[in-house]
Amino acid sequence: MTLDAEDKTKVRLTEYGYYELAEKPTPERLSEYYAAKYYQQSVRTHQHEYGADELLFRRNKLEQKRLKVESLLDPGEGQRRFLDIGAGEGFAMGHFAGAGWDVTGMDYSSFGCGMHHPDLCDRLLVGDLNDLMNQLRTDSKKYQLILMDNVLEHVLEPLDVLKTVRELLAPGGVLIVEVPNDFSVLQMRLLESGRIPAPFWVVSPDHVSYFNHQGLRALAKDAGLEQCALMSDFPIGFALCNEHTNYVVDKSKGKSCHGVRVELDNLIHEISPEGANRLYEALGSLGLGRQIVSYFRHLV
């Protein structure tokens, strides 16, 4: 993998094998940025609704995660406790609550959950995520499943966050970390072939870290966590190989490419949820797919 001189000034390779911003924002700058961003999102998305296919897509992805988790947990346990760090609109909380789990979520804002799952707002902790996690740790809370969906790439010190999360994980429990698959084999091939003009995935200060599955696994191991399963998701980046569907060069193609992803992913799930998991495990092992979905347990 190669980067040009300008790109190399934006990121650096960490000791774990993933990239991070060469100049990280200060905690104060990041806090101000997200305060403004959450406000703007609240204004823009006040009337936002999802279509039936999109809602089905979200339910299917959560069912795939739950099936995998249930295959990893001890079936003899009683009611299980689920913690969603960065709960957003509450879809994961809603899915696991519907499956009989005792759910808790946390987020910087209750806006998204209030719009889409108002019945779960009483189970949502609102505030700074680090403060909330530290309070749960102080209270000796433990969870059989913890989900961090597109959270870790945003934080300044991902190792410290994973160490804290590890203390919240019950013995035998499972942590799911989902992050973008960045500087991937496909992305670098597209960059080297000129199909994309620059590494579009480097967005500062939104994303501080840019993970691959090897780097994420090495980081988690240093935090006392062992990877027990690896998956990815639908490889929407394949569309960038075709000039007629290259949504980076022509942003107007993005909506239709996402629609194809939703339709095909729903079809794959309809054929077999377990088969979908096997497919995405295979793609994950190849480093393909736009997202990395890693499952971790306490390192023994």
N, C-alpha and C positions, 0 to 999 in steps of 0.2 A: 504494500500500500504506500502511495506517495502523495504528498501534499505540496502545492506550490509555496513559494516564499511568503506570500501574503497570508495564506491559510495557516502556515506554521506559526505565525505570530499570534493567532487567535487562540490556539489550543496547545496543550502540552500532553505528552504521554505520561501517565502515572506509573508508579512502581507496580501496580496491579495489572497493567496492560490495557487500560481504557484511557480515553482522553478526558481532559477537563479544561475549562477556560484557563488560559495562561494568566489572566488577571481577573481574579474573582471579585465580584462586587462586595462592598462592605455589608455587614448585616443591616445597617441603617438604610442603605440604598436599596437593598432587596426588599426590606419591609415597606418602604415608601412606594416602590414599584408595584408590589402586589396589592397594596391598599388601593392604589389608583386603578389597577387592572380589575379588581373585583367590583369596584364601583361601576366602571364602564361596562363590564359584562352584565351586571344587574340591570343597567339601563337598556342595553341592546337586546337582552334575551327575555325581557319581561313577558312577552307573549309567545315565547318559543314553545313549539310543540313538535313531537316526533310522529312520523308516519307509522303505519302498522308494521311495515317491513323492518323499519329501523328498531322499533320496540322489540320485535321478534328476534332480531339480530342481537340485541343487548341481552335478552333473556337466554338465548342459546349459548352465548359466550360464558355467561355465569353458570349455566347448567354444566357446561363442559368443565369448568373449574371445580364445581362442587363434586361432580362424579370422580374427578381425579383425587381430590382431597379425601373423599370418603373411602377411596381405595387405599389410602395411605394411613388413615387413622385406625385405632383399635375399635372394632365394631361393638365391643362390650360396654363402652362408656355411656353415661346417661346423657342428659341434655348438654349440648355443646355451646360454648360461648365464642362469638365471632366479633372481632374488632376490625373496623374499616377505617384505616388512617388515610384521610383525604377522601371523605365519603361523597363529596360533590352533590349530585342530585339524588342520592340515596338508592340507586337501583340495586346495588349489591346488598345493602341492608334489607331491602324489600324482598329480594330473592331468598336470602338465607332465613329471614324471619318466616317466610311462607313455607320453608322446608323444616320448620320447627326449631331453629337455632335461637338462642338468646343473643340479640344483636346490640352492638354499640357502635356508633360512628363518631368521627371527629373531623372538623373542617374549620377553616378560617371564617366561613360565613354559613348561615343557615338558609341563604336565599334559594339555592338550587334545590335543596331537600324540601323546603317549604313549598316550592312550585310543583314538584313532581311526586313527593311522598310526604305530604303534611302530617300524616298519621304517625310518622316516625321521628318527627322533630323532637319529641320528648326523650328520644334515645340518642340524640346528637349532642356531642360536646363541642362548643364553639369557642374558638380562641386560637392562640399560637400553638402549633402542633407540638413543638418541643416542650412547651410548658404543660400541655395536656398529657403528653406521654410521661413526663416526669412525675406528674401528680398520680397517674395510675400506678406507676412504679412505687411511689411512696405508699400508696394504699394497698400494695401487694396484690394487684389484680393480675389474673392469669387467663389466657385465652387459648382454646384449642386451634383456632384459626385466626390469623392476622393477614389482612390484605393491604398492600401498598401498591395501588394502581396509578402509575404515572405520577409518583411523588418523589422518588429518590433522586431523579435527575435534576430536581429543582433545588435541593438543599446544599448548603455550603460545605458541610462535613458529613458525607454519607456514612463513613465508618462509625462515627459517634452515634448517628441515628440507628444504625443496625445493632449496635451494642445495646442501646436502650430497648429497642424492640425485642431483642433476644430475651431480656429479663421479663418481658410481658408474656412470652410464649410459654404455655403450659408444657410440662414434660410429655413428650410424644406428640406435641402439637406441630402444626405446619404454618410456615410463613410463605405467602405468595408475594413475590416482587415482580411487578410488570413495569418495564421501561422501554423506551424506543431502542431499536436495534440500529446503532449508529456507527459510521465508518465500517459498514458491512462489506462483505465481498462484492455484493451486487452494486452497492453505492459507489465503491471505488472503481469498479469496472465501467460504470456509467460515466464517472468523472474522467477516467483515462481515455475513454472512447469519444469524449466530447458531446455525449448525449445530454449531459447537464453541464451548465457553465461553471458551477461553484458548489461547494458543500452546503446545500440549502438547509440542512438539518442543524447547522451551527447557529443558534439564536441566543444572543446574550441580551439581557441577563436571565431570560426565561429558563434556559437549560444551562446548568453549571457543569454537569457531568454527561459524558457521551459513552454509553456502555456497549460492550460486546459481552457474550455470555461467559467467555473465559475470564474477563476482567471482573465481572460481577461475582462470579463464583470465588475468585481469589480474594476479593474484598470481603465477601460474606464469611469466608473461612477465617480471616483475621478477626472477625467479630464473633467467632465461636459458633458459626452456622455451617451446616453441611448441605450441599445440594442433593436432593433426592429425586428430582425430576426436572426436565427442561422441555419447554414447548415454545412455539412461536405463534404467529397468527397468519392470516391470509396474506400472501406476498403481493400486495398491491403495487410494489415497486416494479414488478414485471411490466407494468403498463408503460414505464419510462423507456423501455427498449423499442417501442413503436412510436415513430414520429407523429402518428395520428392520435395517440392517446397520452402523449408526454405532458402531464399536468404540471410539471415544473417549468417547462418552456412556455406552455400555454395554459395559464391558470384556469381558463374557462372549461378545460377538460376535467378538472378535479371532481366536480359533482357527479358526472356520469361514471367516472372511474370508481368513486366510492359506491355508487349505486350498484355497479357490477359486483364489487366485493360483497356487499350486503346480500345480493341475490344468490351468489354462488356459495357463500358461507352458510346461508340458511338452507340451501339445497343439500350441502354436505352434511349438515347437522340432521336434516330430515332423514337422510339415508341411514345414518348411524352416528349418534353422539360419541360413542366409544371409538368408532372409526375416525371421526374428526380429530379426536385426541391423538390417535396413532399417527395420523397424517401430520399434525402440527408438531408432534415429537420428532418425526423424521426431518421436517423442515428446520426445526430448531437445531438439530444436530449438525445440519449443513450450514448453519449461520444465516439462513434465509428467513424471510418474513419481516414485516415492519416492526413488530414488537417482540421483545424477549419476555417470556413468562417462566420464571424460575421458582421452584418449590424448595424450601429449606426446612431442616430440622436442627435441633441442637447438635453441635458437633460432639461426638462421643470420643 
